[in-house]
């Protein structure tokens, strides 16, 4: 059996480790596109309060912002990208609710938005 006097230090160490990597855990949970850079910055600069705060804000930042920034163009292109994101979100919801099958999801996902209107 383990010594009960080692439980509290071990528990506190695990809690501190989880708190230290909270930005990284959040980024991986949310499938942030920059999750690996967030991990590295968190690992090497997280011990400074400023580094940890930067990582936390970065991990909690809007994920789709990077997609919009990559599609530099007219306002109409941005609107189309937003509608496409909304379409994919609706399709994923229908799939997870069991309303459509995996095959239907694949077909509908590949159909251009303009063809569905």
VOMAR-851247 format. One record per atom (N, C-alpha, C): residue in one letter; x, y, z. Coordinates in steps of 0.1 Angstrom, whole numbers, padded with zeros to 4 digits, always signed. Example, Ala and Ser with C-alpha at 12.3 -4.5 7.8 and 13.67 -1.06 7.14 Angstrom:
<recs>
a+0132-0057+0078 a+0123-0045+0078 a+0132-0033+0078 s+0128-0022+0071 s+0137-0011+0071 s+0129+0000+0079 
</recs>
This chain:
<recs>
x+0008-0012+0000 x+0000+0000+0000 x+0009+0012+0000 x+0003+0023-0005 x+0010+0036-0005 x+0009+0043+0008 x+0019+0050+0011 x+0020+0058+0023 x+0010+0070+0022 x+0000+0071+0032 x-0009+0082+0031 x-0003+0096+0031 x+0009+0097+0037 x+0015+0110+0038 x+0020+0115+0024 x+0021+0106+0014 x+0025+0111+0001 x+0013+0114-0008 x+0001+0112-0003 x-0011+0115-0011 x-0012+0130-0014 x-0012+0138-0004 x-0014+0152-0005 x-0004+0159-0014 x+0009+0156-0012 x+0019+0163-0021 x+0017+0158-0036 x+0014+0145-0038 x+0011+0140-0051 x-0001+0147-0057 x-0012+0148-0050 x-0024+0154-0054 x-0022+0169-0058 x-0015+0176-0049 x-0012+0190-0052 x-0003+0191-0064 x+0007+0183-0066 x+0015+0183-0078 x+0007+0181-0091 x-0002+0171-0091 x-0010+0169-0103 x-0019+0181-0106 x-0025+0186-0095 x-0034+0198-0097 x-0026+0210-0103 x-0014+0212-0098 x-0005+0223-0103 x-0001+0220-0118 x+0002+0208-0121 x+0006+0204-0135 x-0006+0206-0144 x-0018+0203-0140 x-0030+0205-0149 x-0032+0220-0150 x-0031+0227-0139 x-0033+0242-0140 x-0023+0248-0149 x-0010+0244-0148 x+0000+0249-0157 x-0003+0247-0172 x-0007+0235-0175 x-0010+0232-0189 x-0025+0234-0193 x-0032+0241-0185 x-0046+0244-0188 x-0048+0251-0202 x-0040+0260-0206 x-0041+0266-0220 x-0039+0255-0231 x-0029+0246-0229 x-0027+0236-0238 x-0038+0226-0239 x-0043+0222-0227 x-0054+0213-0227 x-0067+0219-0233 x-0069+0231-0231 x-0080+0238-0237 x-0079+0239-0253 x-0067+0242-0257 x-0064+0242-0272 x-0066+0229-0278 x-0061+0218-0272 x-0063+0205-0278 x-0078+0200-0277 x-0085+0204-0266 x-0099+0200-0265 x-0107+0207-0276 x-0104+0219-0278 x-0112+0227-0288 x-0107+0225-0303 x-0096+0217-0304 x-0090+0214-0317 x-0086+0227-0324 x-0079+0235-0316 x-0074+0248-0321 x-0063+0245-0332 x-0064+0253-0343 x-0054+0250-0354 x-0039+0253-0349 x-0038+0261-0339 x-0024+0264-0334 x-0021+0257-0321 x-0027+0245-0319 x-0025+0238-0306 x-0011+0235-0303 x-0003+0231-0313 x+0011+0227-0310 x+0019+0239-0307 x+0018+0250-0314 x+0026+0262-0309 x+0021+0267-0296 x+0009+0266-0292 x+0004+0269-0279 x+0011+0260-0269 x+0012+0247-0272 x+0018+0238-0263 x+0033+0242-0260 x+0040+0245-0271 x+0054+0249-0269 x+0056+0262-0262 x+0048+0272-0265 x+0049+0285-0257 x+0045+0282-0243 x+0035+0274-0240 x+0031+0271-0227 x+0042+0264-0219 x+0048+0254-0226 x+0059+0247-0220 x+0070+0255-0215 x+0075+0264-0224 x+0087+0272-0222 x+0085+0285-0215 x+0073+0291-0217 x+0071+0304-0211 x+0059+0305-0201 x+0052+0293-0199 x+0041+0293-0190 x+0044+0296-0176 x+0057+0294-0172 x+0060+0296-0158 x+0060+0311-0155 x+0061+0320-0165 x+0059+0334-0163 x+0044+0336-0163 x+0039+0344-0155 x+0024+0347-0155 x+0020+0353-0169 x+0028+0361-0174 x+0025+0367-0187 x+0024+0357-0198 x+0034+0348-0199 x+0033+0337-0208 x+0021+0328-0207 x+0017+0325-0195 x+0006+0317-0193 x-0007+0324-0197 x-0008+0337-0194 x-0020+0344-0198 x-0021+0345-0213 x-0010+0348-0220 x-0010+0349-0234 x-0014+0335-0240 x-0009+0324-0235 x-0013+0311-0240 x-0028+0309-0238 x-0033+0313-0226 x-0047+0311-0223 x-0056+0319-0233 x-0053+0331-0235 x-0061+0339-0245 x-0060+0333-0259 x-0048+0329-0262 x-0046+0323-0276 x-0054+0311-0277 x-0054+0302-0267 x-0061+0289-0268 x-0076+0292-0268 x-0081+0302-0262 x-0095+0305-0262 x-0100+0315-0273 x-0090+0319-0281 x-0094+0328-0292 x-0103+0320-0302 x-0110+0328-0310 x-0119+0323-0320 x-0111+0314-0330 x-0116+0302-0332 x-0109+0293-0341 x-0110+0297-0356 x-0122+0301-0360 x-0124+0304-0374 x-0118+0316-0379 x-0112+0324-0370 x-0106+0337-0374 x-0094+0334-0383 x-0087+0324-0381 x-0075+0320-0390 x-0080+0316-0403 x-0092+0310-0404 x-0097+0306-0417 x-0101+0318-0425 x-0108+0328-0418 x-0112+0340-0425 x-0100+0348-0430 x-0089+0348-0422 x-0077+0356-0425 x-0070+0350-0437 x-0071+0337-0439 x-0065+0330-0450 x-0072+0333-0463 x-0085+0335-0462 x-0093+0338-0474 x-0094+0353-0476 x-0083+0359-0478 x-0084+0374-0481 x-0090+0376-0494 x-0100+0385-0494 x-0108+0388-0506 x-0119+0397-0503 x-0129+0397-0512 x-0140+0406-0511 x-0149+0402-0499 x-0158+0411-0496 x-0168+0408-0485 x-0177+0397-0489 x-0180+0396-0502 x-0188+0385-0507 x-0182+0371-0504 x-0169+0370-0506 x-0161+0358-0504 x-0162+0354-0489 x-0161+0365-0480 x-0162+0362-0466 x-0176+0357-0462 x-0186+0363-0468 x-0199+0359-0465 x-0202+0345-0470 x-0196+0341-0481 x-0198+0328-0486 x-0191+0318-0477 x-0179+0322-0472 x-0171+0313-0462 x-0179+0311-0450 x-0186+0322-0445 x-0194+0320-0433 x-0206+0311-0435 x-0212+0313-0446 x-0224+0304-0450 x-0219+0290-0451 x-0208+0288-0457 x-0202+0274-0458 x-0200+0268-0445 x-0194+0276-0435 x-0191+0271-0422 x-0204+0267-0415 x-0215+0276-0417 x-0228+0273-0411 x-0234+0261-0416 x-0232+0259-0430 x-0238+0247-0436 x-0231+0234-0430 x-0218+0234-0429 x-0211+0223-0423 x-0215+0220-0409 x-0217+0231-0401 x-0221+0229-0387 x-0235+0223-0386 x-0244+0227-0395 x-0257+0221-0395 x-0257+0207-0399 x-0248+0204-0409 x-0247+0190-0414 x-0242+0181-0402 x-0232+0186-0395 x-0226+0178-0384 x-0236+0176-0373 x-0245+0186-0371 x-0255+0184-0361 x-0265+0174-0365 x-0269+0174-0378 x-0279+0164-0383 x-0273+0150-0382 x-0260+0149-0385 x-0253+0136-0384 x-0252+0131-0370 x-0248+0140-0361 x-0247+0135-0347 x-0261+0132-0341 x-0271+0139-0345 x-0285+0136-0340 x-0291+0123-0347 x-0284+0118-0357 x-0289+0106-0364 x-0300+0109-0374 x-0301+0121-0378 x-0311+0125-0388 x-0307+0120-0402 x-0294+0121-0405 x-0288+0117-0418 x-0277+0107-0415 x-0274+0099-0425 x-0264+0088-0424 x-0250+0094-0428 x-0240+0087-0425 x-0227+0091-0429 x-0225+0093-0444 x-0231+0085-0452 x-0231+0086-0467 x-0238+0099-0471 x-0250+0101-0465 x-0257+0114-0469 x-0249+0126-0465 x-0242+0125-0453 x-0234+0136-0448 x-0223+0139-0458 x-0216+0128-0463 x-0205+0130-0472 x-0210+0137-0485 x-0221+0132-0491 x-0226+0137-0503 x-0230+0152-0501 x-0238+0155-0491 x-0242+0169-0488 x-0231+0178-0485 x-0220+0173-0479 x-0209+0181-0475 x-0201+0186-0488 x-0201+0177-0498 x-0194+0180-0510 x-0202+0188-0520 x-0215+0189-0518 x-0223+0197-0527 x-0221+0212-0524 x-0218+0220-0535 x-0216+0234-0533 x-0228+0241-0527 x-0226+0251-0520 x-0237+0259-0513 x-0246+0265-0524 x-0241+0269-0535 x-0249+0276-0545 x-0258+0265-0552 x-0254+0253-0552 x-0263+0242-0558 x-0274+0238-0549 x-0273+0241-0536 x-0284+0237-0527 x-0295+0248-0526 x-0292+0260-0531 x-0302+0271-0529 x-0313+0269-0539 
</recs>
